[in-house]
């Protein structure tokens, strides 16, 4: 397996993992708050952080690929 192939698997795992975390946390918030509006509002900070973590992870992976 080439280094590029491993990189693609890592990128896919990173993105899928972060999206799954957001979906599961929103599901739990719906159960906790009862209304979709309150659940969505409670997840805004989580969404911003996960987007930042995803961007950071992608940047780190791309930096490792270039070395």
Protein Blocks (a to p, Z undefined) as FASTA:
>chain_A
ZZklmmmmmmmmmmmmmmmmmmmmmmmmmmmnopaklmmmmmmmmmmmmmmmmmmmmmmm
mmmmmZZ
